[in-house]
Amino acid sequence: MPAPVHLSLQLAVNVLDAHSLLVAFGVLGVGVVLFAETGLLVGFFLPGDSLLFTAGLLCTGSAQGGVHLSLGPLLAAAATGALAGAQCGYLLGRKAGGALLARSRSQRLHEGAKRAEALLERYGFAKAVVLGRFVPVVRTVLNPVAGALGVPVRTFTVWQVAGGLVWSVGLTLAGYALGSSVPNIDRYLLPLVALVVVVSLLPLLAELYRARRARRARRGGDSEEENR
């Protein structure tokens, strides 16, 4: 009995942990995870930012985290997964409209959809599609929301490709550059991944802060009107 139990523990994969995913699935896993995160609503919880950064680290000889990846195939898999996923999400949104989101009971997903709509209204199609790539959850729901709202196919495709390449290739090369310049970088892997996650959440926190200030300003304006 101990052997099968030990084997099952070895085979267990934590889908929320970038390093665990890379050890289990390698370069192919990067493409699949990015496709799911950007193209399928069920993938909103996947660690896209930290996965790309960690994968870049593991392409260097200084990172010995149980797996070594080749930079060329990694960049190709990351870009393909990110671009194909976003286009798939957009097409699903055009065909299914808001039905996909309506069926979901995830509060986090619905909040992400509201932020995606606000982003599209505030910044316009092109800028919103690019910026949405860098905001967790929003990059999952923005693509089907864009399709449902009737964003032109050409406009969406051009800007999702631009944003997708900057996001996927940029984060991967950032990890690779850091791993190449710092010996034994794997010793600091967990703090670095945590830092990437925090940085990736900054746009979301900033947007929430601005939305809260806007609500307070509206309430203040309503109060003044009532006093008059």
LINTADA-V496117 format. One line per field, one symbol per residue. ss: DSSP state (H for helix, E for strand, - for the rest). burial: 1 if it has 16 or more other C-alpha atoms within 10 Angstrom, else 0. Layout:
ss=???
burial=???
This chain:
ss=-HHHHHHHHHH------HHHHHHHHHHHHHHHHHHHHHH-HHH----HHHHHHHHHH-------------HHHHHHHHHHHHHHHHHHHHHHHHHH--HHHHH---HHHHHHHHHHHHHHHHHHHHHHHHHH-----HHHHHHHHHHH----HHHHHHHHHHHHHHHHHHHHHHHHHHHHH---HHHHHHHHHHHHHHHHHHHHHHHHHHHHHHHHHHHHHHHHHHH-
burial=000000000000100001111111011011111111111110111111111111111111011010011010011011111111111111111100110010000000110110111011000011011111111111111111111110100001101110111111111111110011000111001001100110010011000000000000000000000000
